[in-house]
Amino acid sequence: QVQLVESGGGLVQAGGSLRLSCAGSGRTFSAYAMGWFRQAPGKEREFVAAITWSGGSTSYADSVKGRFTISRGNAQNMVALQMKSLKPEDTAVYYCAADATYGSNWYGDGYGVDYWGKGTLVTVSS
């Protein structure tokens, strides 16, 4: 079992930056690919970014490429999402996720991902 707790959400103006963190506990954290999904009001959950066990490979949704950066610290059992140049359309609840694989589970709405945090709200005002 892996427990995930997100932090760092809040209200920011368009063009601003936020850093989300996810603290993991439980089973061997470094054995899992980690990532982030988000769900905006009235919309389906969608993939944002993911990172491999070692941190050597990352992937991003087209909508956040060049603006968001995912990183992890296995010694600290944490994964972070640095978000810059935020837009109102980035407003959503952001969920930290962990999965034993780095493949199709990360596509779409993340159906099949092993573990989820409870989410943290990011609101970007125009």
Secondary structure, 3 states (H helix, E strand, C coil): CEEEEEECCEEEECCCCEEEEEEEEECCHHHCEEEEEEECCCCCCEEEEEECCCCCCEEECCCCCCCEEEEEEHHHCEEEEEECCCCHHHCEEEEEEEECCCCHHHCCCCCCCCEECCCEEEEEEC
